[in-house]
């Protein structure tokens, strides 16, 4: 927390978000995410901050790999209201077949458009893996204040955007397109995890897309 406050809390410095993994084989481990607006920003290495991190925290943790992900704005959705940081992320990891790329992305694009058209209250951020993954991995991240809020969103708001989806793309289009999307996945190509956002270990929220 001290390192983030000292080195990652002002404009022009590296921005980090920290999450606790709540479910899956890596439960109770942590994920640190550096956010930048362009690839070239990763050339600006935070040598002072990294040195402080290694001195104070390095002996207490073990790093496990790394990867680059980019936000796909064309298939993400932001309601634009009450859009501060949410405590909970429900994340679906997908790995799709290259031969079925069109089926996968058609569904994701239409979901985002139906959510917008129905005025869905919750944020959905979609990330594609740019490096560090084996296959065509995608994260679909749903933002919630709590598990109660997640359950509420999966009630009437979900039914509303499914109805809007079918209105926009044809009767039973949601079920049919969703089925094709499922068929586009690799074996073990869908995993669901929950992460908890830790603001005390993160840079100020500002304008985020995670």
URFENQUI-V915308 format. One record per residue. N is the residue number from 1. NEAR is the number of other ideal C-beta (glycine too) atoms within 10 Angstrom. Layout:
# URFENQUI-V915308
n/near
N/NEAR
N/NEAR
This chain:
# URFENQUI-V915308
n/near
1/11
2/10
3/17
4/22
5/13
6/13
7/19
8/19
9/13
10/11
11/7
12/6
13/16
14/18
15/22
16/20
17/21
18/19
19/22
20/15
21/17
22/15
23/14
24/14
25/8
26/12
27/11
28/8
29/13
30/14
31/14
32/16
33/14
34/15
35/17
36/13
37/10
38/7
39/10
40/8
41/12
42/11
43/8
44/11
45/9
46/16
47/8
48/11
49/17
50/14
51/12
52/16
53/18
54/10
55/10
56/11
57/11
58/13
59/7
60/6
61/11
62/6
63/7
64/8
65/5
66/9
67/10
68/15
69/18
70/12
71/18
72/18
73/12
74/11
75/21
76/18
77/20
78/16
79/15
80/8
81/7
82/10
83/14
84/9
85/15
86/18
87/15
88/19
89/21
90/21
91/19
92/14
93/18
94/22
95/20
96/22
97/16
98/10
99/8
100/16
101/12
102/10
103/19
104/23
105/19
106/16
107/22
108/22
109/15
110/19
111/23
112/21
113/18
114/23
115/24
116/15
117/14
118/19
119/12
120/20
121/15
122/23
123/22
124/19
125/21
126/25
127/20
128/17
129/18
130/12
131/9
132/11
133/15
134/8
135/13
136/19
137/20
138/22
139/19
140/19
141/20
142/19
143/23
144/20
145/16
146/11
147/12
148/10
149/16
150/19
151/10
152/16
153/18
154/14
155/10
156/10
157/16
158/15
159/11
160/17
161/22
162/17
163/13
164/19
165/23
166/17
167/13
168/14
169/16
170/11
171/9
172/10
173/17
174/21
175/12
176/14
177/21
178/15
179/13
180/15
181/21
182/14
183/12
184/23
185/17
186/16
187/7
188/7
189/18
190/14
191/14
192/11
193/20
194/19
195/22
196/13
197/19
198/16
199/14
200/8
201/18
202/23
203/21
204/14
205/14
206/9
207/7
208/19
209/14
210/21
